[in-house]
Amino acid sequence: MGISIYKAGFRYTEWAFRDLTLRVEPGEIAAILGPNGRGKTTLLKAVLGLLPLEEGSVEHGGNPGYVPQSAQTVFAYKVIDMVLMGRARHVGAFGSPRREDYEIARHCLDRLGIRRFENRLVTRLSGGERQLVLIARALASGCRTILLDEPASALDFRNQQVILDTLRSLAREHGMTVLFSTHYPQHATCLADKVLLMQGAGSHQFGDTAQILTEENLRQLYGIEMRSVEFTHNGSALRTFVPAFGFPDRDVEISRGVV
């Protein structure tokens, strides 16, 4: 079913967003970009039903999975037990995980290539490994739609790539609908089919990535100069964006491939 949002609005005392409409199809990936405090996390929670909309509607087919931002736990759970938490709605409030639940949890670990962590303590994992466990927990719920709040934040380049490859696989190979927030335009460029730019309560843009992610749109979004950089890798033309602050004009032009 994907995700459909129609003229949605939410406010605390002031509007976080308003009159927001978008559609993400099954098998598509959509990225949400915007400065801090512009409603990215609020929107994800509204889609999940954790925050009631003041206006408009959301449809997603029910029970989307959720991966929160930089989740920490004070308890030294085993990885398998953390993933089993995703089965909570199937087990019930006073039930215990069944054999089927363990099989599903282990399948999710296999799917992400982290079955070897099954009996390791979550507190002993790296940031990237922990993010994969949280994605496995979301998948264990049986969701067909997954929402992620800055899934690659605070990760090194290698682990960022692991997370991005995982999201690409969920959409392209398994037909899932993926909606994630990020502060990295380059992640949206290389991964997302569609992009939502959240600039303020009534100011947003949504559409195909190539049309929405432009130097001018990003300059307006973040209030700084951004430059598009194009290069070739393994015979494919690639594009990314970099901030131009701190560079003299000559270096900026070089970064754009104009020497």
C-alpha positions in Angstrom: 0.0 0.0 0.0 2.9 2.4 0.6 2.4 5.7 2.5 -0.2 8.3 1.7 -0.2 11.6 3.5 -2.9 14.2 2.6 -3.0 17.8 3.8 -1.5 16.7 7.1 -0.9 19.2 9.9 0.5 18.9 13.4 1.2 21.4 16.1 2.4 21.6 19.7 1.8 25.3 20.4 2.9 26.3 16.9 2.6 24.3 13.7 5.4 21.8 13.1 4.1 21.2 9.6 0.8 22.0 7.7 -0.9 21.2 4.4 1.7 18.4 3.7 0.8 15.9 1.0 2.9 13.1 -0.3 2.8 9.5 -1.6 5.5 6.8 -1.4 4.8 3.6 -3.3 5.8 0.1 -2.3 9.4 -0.6 -3.3 10.2 3.2 -3.2 12.5 5.0 -0.9 11.8 8.6 0.3 14.1 10.8 2.2 13.2 13.7 4.5 15.7 16.6 4.8 15.5 19.8 6.8 17.3 21.8 9.5 16.9 20.8 13.2 13.5 21.6 14.6 11.6 21.6 11.3 9.4 18.6 12.1 11.2 15.6 10.6 10.9 13.4 13.7 7.4 14.8 14.4 6.3 13.7 10.9 7.6 10.2 11.3 5.8 9.9 14.7 2.6 11.2 13.2 2.8 8.6 10.4 3.3 5.9 13.1 0.2 7.2 14.9 2.2 8.1 18.0 1.2 11.8 17.5 -2.3 12.6 16.4 -2.7 14.9 13.5 -4.5 18.2 13.9 -5.5 18.2 10.3 -5.4 15.8 7.3 -4.9 12.0 7.1 -2.2 9.3 6.9 -2.6 5.8 5.4 0.0 3.1 5.3 -1.7 -0.3 5.5 -1.1 -0.7 9.2 1.7 -1.6 11.6 4.8 0.1 10.1 8.2 -0.7 11.6 10.2 2.1 13.2 13.9 2.6 13.9 14.4 5.5 16.3 17.3 7.9 16.2 20.4 6.8 18.0 18.5 4.5 20.4 20.4 3.7 23.6 19.6 1.0 26.1 20.7 0.9 29.7 20.0 -2.9 29.8 22.5 -5.4 28.5 20.0 -7.3 26.3 21.2 -10.1 24.1 20.7 -9.3 20.4 18.2 -12.1 19.9 16.1 -10.7 22.8 16.2 -7.2 21.4 15.0 -8.4 18.0 12.2 -10.5 19.7 10.8 -7.2 21.0 9.7 -6.6 17.5 7.3 -9.5 17.9 5.5 -7.9 20.8 2.2 -7.2 19.0 2.1 -10.8 17.9 3.0 -12.3 21.3 0.6 -10.2 23.4 1.0 -8.3 26.7 1.4 -11.4 28.9 2.6 -14.0 26.4 6.0 -15.5 25.9 7.8 -15.8 22.5 7.1 -19.0 20.8 9.3 -21.1 18.6 7.8 -19.3 15.5 8.8 -15.9 17.0 12.4 -17.1 17.5 12.5 -18.4 13.9 11.3 -15.1 12.6 13.8 -13.1 14.7 16.7 -15.3 13.5 15.5 -15.0 9.9 15.6 -11.2 10.3 19.2 -11.4 11.6 20.1 -13.7 8.7 18.5 -11.2 6.3 20.8 -8.4 7.5 23.9 -10.6 7.7 24.2 -10.3 11.5 23.2 -13.8 12.8 26.6 -14.2 14.3 25.6 -11.5 16.9 22.6 -13.4 18.1 24.0 -14.1 21.6 26.1 -11.0 21.9 25.1 -8.1 24.2 23.7 -5.1 22.4 25.9 -2.9 24.7 29.0 -4.5 23.2 28.1 -3.7 19.6 29.4 -0.8 17.5 27.1 1.9 16.4 26.6 0.5 13.0 26.0 -3.0 14.3 23.4 -1.7 16.8 21.6 0.1 14.0 21.3 -3.1 12.1 19.9 -4.8 15.1 17.2 -2.1 15.4 16.3 -2.6 11.8 16.1 -6.3 12.4 13.8 -5.6 15.4 11.5 -3.5 13.1 11.5 -6.2 10.4 10.6 -8.8 13.0 7.2 -7.1 13.4 6.2 -8.3 10.0 6.0 -4.7 8.6 5.9 -3.9 4.9 6.7 -0.2 5.6 9.7 1.0 7.6 10.4 4.4 9.0 13.8 5.4 10.1 14.9 8.6 12.0 18.4 9.5 10.9 19.6 5.9 10.7 23.1 6.8 9.6 23.8 9.6 12.1 27.0 9.4 14.1 28.3 6.5 12.0 31.6 6.3 10.2 31.6 6.1 6.4 31.8 2.3 6.2 28.8 1.8 8.5 26.9 4.5 6.7 27.3 2.5 3.5 26.2 -0.7 5.3 23.0 1.0 6.4 22.3 2.6 3.0 22.9 -0.8 1.2 20.5 -2.4 3.7 17.7 0.1 3.0 18.2 -0.2 -0.7 17.9 -4.0 -0.4 14.7 -3.8 1.6 13.1 -1.6 -1.1 14.5 -3.1 -4.3 14.7 -6.8 -3.4 11.8 -7.1 -0.9 9.4 -4.4 -2.1 9.2 -2.6 1.1 8.3 1.1 1.5 11.1 3.0 3.1 10.8 6.5 4.6 13.8 8.0 6.4 15.0 11.3 7.7 18.6 12.5 7.2 20.9 15.5 7.5 23.0 14.2 4.5 21.8 15.3 1.1 24.3 12.8 -0.4 22.4 9.9 1.2 19.2 11.1 -0.5 21.0 11.5 -3.8 22.4 8.0 -3.9 19.4 6.2 -2.4 16.1 8.0 -2.5 13.5 7.9 -5.3 11.7 10.9 -3.8 12.6 13.7 -1.4 10.7 15.9 1.1 12.3 19.2 2.0 10.9 20.6 5.3 11.6 24.3 5.6 8.9 25.4 8.1 5.3 24.9 9.1 3.8 25.7 5.7 6.9 25.5 3.5 7.9 22.1 2.0 8.7 20.6 -1.3 8.2 17.0 -2.3 8.9 15.2 -5.6 11.4 13.1 -7.5 15.0 13.4 -6.1 16.6 14.7 -9.3 14.1 17.5 -9.5 13.9 18.5 -5.8 17.6 18.2 -4.8 19.2 21.2 -6.5 21.8 23.7 -5.3 19.2 26.5 -5.0 16.7 24.4 -3.0 19.4 23.2 -0.6 20.6 26.8 -0.2 17.2 27.9 0.7 16.7 24.9 3.0 19.9 25.3 5.0 20.8 28.9 4.5 24.3 28.2 3.1 25.8 27.7 -0.4 25.7 24.1 -1.6 27.4 22.8 -4.7 26.6 19.8 -6.9 29.6 17.6 -7.6 29.5 15.1 -10.5 32.0 12.3 -11.0 32.3 8.9 -12.6 32.7 5.7 -10.6 32.9 2.2 -12.2 31.6 3.7 -15.5 28.5 5.3 -13.9 27.9 9.0 -13.5 27.3 10.0 -9.9 26.2 13.2 -8.2 26.5 14.5 -4.7 26.2 17.8 -2.8 28.8 19.5 -0.6 28.5 22.7 1.5 30.6 25.5 0.1 31.3 27.3 3.4 35.0 27.8 4.3 36.2 27.7 0.7 37.4 30.6 -1.5 35.6 31.0 -4.8 38.4 29.3 -6.8 38.2 26.1 -4.7 34.4 26.0 -5.0 34.7 26.1 -8.8 37.2 23.3 -8.7 34.9 21.2 -6.6 32.3 21.6 -9.4 34.6 20.2 -11.9 35.5 23.6 -13.5 39.2 24.2 -13.4 
